[in-house]
Amino acid sequence: MHKIKAWVSAARLRTLPLSLSGIVVGTGLGSMYSQFRWDIFVFALLTTVGFQITSNFANDYGDGVKGTDNENRVGPKRALQSGQLSRNELKKGIVFSIIVCAFLVVALLYLSFGTKYLLFTIIFGALGVLSIWAAIKYTVGSSAYGYKGLGDLFVFLFFGLLGVMGSMFLYTKTLYAITVFPAVAIGLLSTGVLNLNNLRDYESDKASNKNTLIVKMGVINGKIYHVLLITFSFLSMLAFTVIHYDNWLNTLHLVAFVPIFIHLNRMWKLKNTVLLDPELKKLALSTFLLAILFYFSFNIFS
């Protein structure tokens, strides 16, 4: 029972809603332009969960080995840091998670493309491999990109552009230029969650030579950066909404920005960045709410 709790802790279930937001929005777009399929939706969700858990295991391992997770860490205790799991156990967990992800990717691509779209299968298979690589290399290894200030870029690309437009493509087999707006919106909000995490961990990351974007730019500039992320996310989603406006119910999803802007005000006023930890959950859940309401706005009320 103790080990089960340790693995659940290492999986960091609170991060899952954010990772699913792009799939929900992509599915909403797929339903708008093509058709909804339950099998693709379920396996897209499972694949994304697999990627996220793999990333969480790898982050626990990478930060633990490098000593970034120590007694000065502000957020929840990590499994390796607290001694709940050993290095060897986490390694085995990462390998097992990769195998599960590979199976899910193959199943998802077969359901979506079958044997008819071989080129699409190859491209998305490569993207699946790249996603697994990105999940691991965020903190693992001497060339971990999370330690070089590149985490924000990768989150924007994988949670936003690939998560939204990639999942839409599974349904439509076509890309629509206009869908870049909701993809950018989700990508920026997801980057905002990472930015909050890095703001919270500014002191400990700096002491551990984890050169996140916040360590490079400082707290004040990091807060300004956060305001820009949220603002441009809203403008991107607003642009898509205006273009696809049919009736006032199509604006329902914009209600999710109310708690997001409330969060923004609190973030700006907080002097002690250590106190930002509760704001991560608020922004992540608000992004997930935005994704769900987006689906309803353009598929139920259109």
Secondary structure, 3 states (H helix, E strand, C coil): CHHHHHHHHHHCHHHHHHHHHHHHHHHHHHHHHCCCCHHHHHHHHHHHHHHHHHHHHHHHHHHHHHCCCCCCCCCCCCHHHHCCCCHHHHHHHHHHHHHHHHHHHHHHHHHHHCCCCHHHHHHHHHHHHHHHHHHHHCCCCCCCHHHHCCHHHHHHHHHHHHHHHHHHHHHHCCCCHHHHHHHHHHHHHHHHHHHHHHHHCHHHHHHCCCCCHHHHHCHHHHHHHHHHHHHHHHHHHHHHHHHCCCCHHHHHHHHHHHHHHHHHHHHHHCCCHHHHHHHHHHHHHHHHHHHHHHHHHHHCCC
